[in-house]
Amino acid sequence: GRDILHLQQENRRAGLEADTQLLLAGIADTLAGRLRLDEAAIDGALHTAQQRLQQAQQTQAPPRDDNAYLANFVRQEGVKQDALGFYYRVDYAGSGAIGADDRVDIVVRESLTDGRVVKDMELAGTVISQPLTRYPPLFRAAIEKLQRHGAITLVVPPALAYGKQGNPPAIPPNATMIYTLRIADVQP
């Protein structure tokens, strides 16, 4: 419930308003197992919403100041630097160890320091699912700081993210990236 409220608040700040009655009906229908739209219609609606959200955020975003963002983040309680060079804060440690050979499902929100969201897997309803050993070093290092269902925020310098070239048009060159990573599930 809190996750949904948080997403609604973020969407409102971006100028997108969801009809509460339709939202509640969609949740109730999904939980009851009686979808009123086919998968193609749902995927299309989610894709359209994601595009509208990104467009709204890009038009409302203030200029990026990666150094100021990093300086502010580092001063927050619980922030540490990993040996790889990124900064992180464990938002929720989770419970139950994750084995080296376990299959780990993660949900990632990728954004820029000015608040623009590049990709939000939570909003899109998607996960990355693979063995822990198959994740890139950055995500593997983050996952290893957590237990089952844990969550972490990473502030990643350009050299560990998209580098000098960026990934235009969404990610400019030399962008510091913010990843909010949540472990959705773990299977032995």
C-alpha positions as CSV (number, residue, x, y, z in Angstrom):
1,G,0.0,0.0,0.0
2,R,2.8,2.4,0.9
3,D,4.6,1.6,-2.4
4,I,1.4,2.5,-4.3
5,L,1.0,5.8,-2.4
6,H,4.7,6.6,-3.0
7,L,4.3,6.0,-6.8
8,Q,1.1,8.1,-6.9
9,Q,2.9,11.0,-5.1
10,E,5.8,10.8,-7.6
11,N,3.4,10.7,-10.5
12,R,1.5,13.7,-9.2
13,R,4.7,15.7,-8.9
14,A,5.3,14.9,-12.6
15,G,1.8,16.1,-13.5
16,L,0.2,12.6,-13.9
17,E,-2.9,11.8,-11.9
18,A,-4.4,8.3,-11.7
19,D,-8.1,7.8,-11.2
20,T,-8.3,6.3,-7.7
21,Q,-11.4,4.2,-8.4
22,L,-9.8,2.7,-11.5
23,L,-6.6,2.0,-9.6
24,L,-8.5,0.2,-6.8
25,A,-10.6,-1.7,-9.3
26,G,-7.4,-2.9,-11.1
27,I,-5.9,-4.0,-7.8
28,A,-9.0,-5.8,-6.7
29,D,-9.4,-7.5,-10.2
30,T,-5.8,-8.6,-10.2
31,L,-5.9,-10.0,-6.7
32,A,-9.1,-11.9,-7.6
33,G,-7.6,-13.2,-10.8
34,R,-10.1,-11.7,-13.1
35,L,-8.3,-9.4,-15.5
36,R,-10.6,-7.2,-17.6
37,L,-7.9,-6.4,-20.1
38,D,-5.7,-8.8,-22.0
39,E,-1.9,-8.7,-21.5
40,A,-1.3,-6.7,-24.7
41,A,-3.6,-4.0,-23.5
42,I,-2.0,-3.9,-20.1
43,D,1.5,-3.8,-21.5
44,G,0.5,-1.0,-23.9
45,A,-1.0,1.0,-21.1
46,L,2.0,0.6,-18.9
47,H,4.3,1.5,-21.8
48,T,2.3,4.7,-22.6
49,A,2.2,5.7,-18.9
50,Q,6.0,5.2,-18.6
51,Q,6.6,7.4,-21.7
52,R,4.2,10.1,-20.4
53,L,6.0,10.0,-17.0
54,Q,9.4,10.3,-18.6
55,Q,8.3,13.2,-20.8
56,A,6.8,15.0,-17.9
57,Q,9.9,14.6,-15.8
58,Q,12.2,15.8,-18.6
59,T,10.2,19.0,-19.1
60,Q,10.1,19.7,-15.3
61,A,13.6,18.7,-14.3
62,P,16.0,21.3,-13.0
63,P,19.6,21.4,-14.2
64,R,21.7,18.4,-13.1
65,D,24.4,18.9,-10.5
66,D,25.9,15.5,-9.8
67,N,28.6,16.8,-7.4
68,A,26.1,18.6,-5.2
69,Y,23.8,15.5,-5.2
70,L,26.7,13.2,-4.2
71,A,27.9,15.6,-1.5
72,N,24.4,15.7,0.0
73,F,24.0,11.9,-0.3
74,V,27.4,11.2,1.4
75,R,26.3,13.2,4.5
76,Q,23.2,11.1,5.0
77,E,23.1,8.6,7.9
78,G,24.3,5.1,7.0
79,V,25.9,6.0,3.7
80,K,29.1,4.1,2.9
81,Q,31.5,3.7,0.0
82,D,32.0,0.3,-1.7
83,A,35.4,-0.9,-2.8
84,L,34.2,-0.6,-6.4
85,G,33.8,3.2,-5.9
86,F,30.0,3.7,-5.6
87,Y,28.2,5.0,-2.6
88,Y,25.3,3.2,-1.0
89,R,22.7,3.2,1.8
90,V,21.0,0.1,2.9
91,D,17.3,1.2,3.1
92,Y,16.1,-2.2,4.4
93,A,18.5,-5.0,5.2
94,G,15.9,-7.8,4.7
95,S,16.0,-11.2,6.4
96,G,17.3,-14.5,5.4
97,A,20.7,-15.1,3.8
98,I,21.1,-15.2,0.0
99,G,23.4,-18.0,-1.2
100,A,26.0,-17.6,-3.8
101,D,24.2,-20.0,-6.2
102,D,20.7,-18.6,-5.5
103,R,18.5,-17.2,-8.3
104,V,17.8,-13.6,-7.3
105,D,14.9,-11.5,-8.7
106,I,15.5,-7.7,-8.4
107,V,13.5,-4.6,-9.2
108,V,15.5,-1.5,-10.1
109,R,14.6,2.2,-10.4
110,E,17.2,4.1,-12.4
111,S,17.3,7.9,-12.2
112,L,19.5,10.9,-12.7
113,T,20.6,13.3,-9.9
114,D,18.1,15.9,-11.1
115,G,15.2,13.5,-10.3
116,R,14.5,12.3,-13.9
117,V,13.5,8.6,-13.9
118,V,15.1,6.7,-16.7
119,K,13.5,3.3,-15.9
120,D,11.3,2.1,-13.2
121,M,10.8,-1.6,-13.1
122,E,8.3,-1.4,-10.2
123,L,6.1,0.9,-12.2
124,A,6.5,-1.3,-15.3
125,G,5.8,-4.5,-13.3
126,T,9.0,-6.2,-14.4
127,V,11.9,-7.9,-12.7
128,I,15.4,-9.1,-13.6
129,S,15.8,-12.8,-12.6
130,Q,19.1,-14.6,-12.8
131,P,21.6,-16.4,-10.6
132,L,23.5,-14.1,-8.3
133,T,26.8,-14.9,-10.1
134,R,25.4,-13.7,-13.5
135,Y,24.8,-10.1,-12.3
136,P,27.3,-7.4,-13.3
137,P,29.8,-6.6,-10.5
138,L,28.0,-3.4,-9.5
139,F,24.6,-5.1,-8.9
140,R,26.2,-8.2,-7.4
141,A,28.1,-6.0,-4.9
142,A,24.8,-4.3,-4.0
143,I,22.8,-7.6,-3.7
144,E,25.5,-9.1,-1.4
145,K,24.9,-6.3,1.1
146,L,21.3,-7.4,1.5
147,Q,19.3,-10.3,2.6
148,R,16.0,-11.5,1.1
149,H,13.6,-8.7,0.3
150,G,16.2,-6.0,1.2
151,A,16.5,-2.7,-0.5
152,I,19.4,-0.4,-1.2
153,T,20.1,3.0,-2.8
154,L,23.3,3.4,-4.9
155,V,24.9,6.5,-6.2
156,V,27.1,5.4,-9.0
157,P,29.8,7.6,-10.7
158,P,29.9,7.7,-14.5
159,A,32.8,5.3,-14.8
160,L,30.8,2.5,-13.2
161,A,27.6,3.4,-15.1
162,Y,27.3,4.8,-18.7
163,G,30.6,6.5,-18.8
164,K,31.7,9.4,-21.0
165,Q,29.2,8.6,-23.8
166,G,26.1,8.2,-21.7
167,N,23.1,6.7,-23.4
168,P,21.3,9.5,-25.2
169,P,18.7,10.9,-25.2
170,A,17.7,9.7,-21.7
171,I,21.2,9.6,-20.1
172,P,23.6,12.4,-20.8
173,P,27.4,11.9,-21.0
174,N,29.2,11.6,-17.7
175,A,26.0,11.2,-15.7
176,T,26.1,10.0,-12.1
177,M,23.3,7.4,-11.8
178,I,21.0,6.6,-8.9
179,Y,19.8,3.0,-8.6
180,T,17.2,2.0,-6.0
181,L,17.4,-1.8,-6.0
182,R,15.0,-4.1,-4.2
183,I,15.2,-7.9,-3.9
184,A,11.8,-9.1,-5.0
185,D,12.4,-12.9,-4.5
186,V,15.2,-15.5,-4.0
187,Q,15.0,-19.1,-5.1
188,P,17.7,-21.6,-4.1
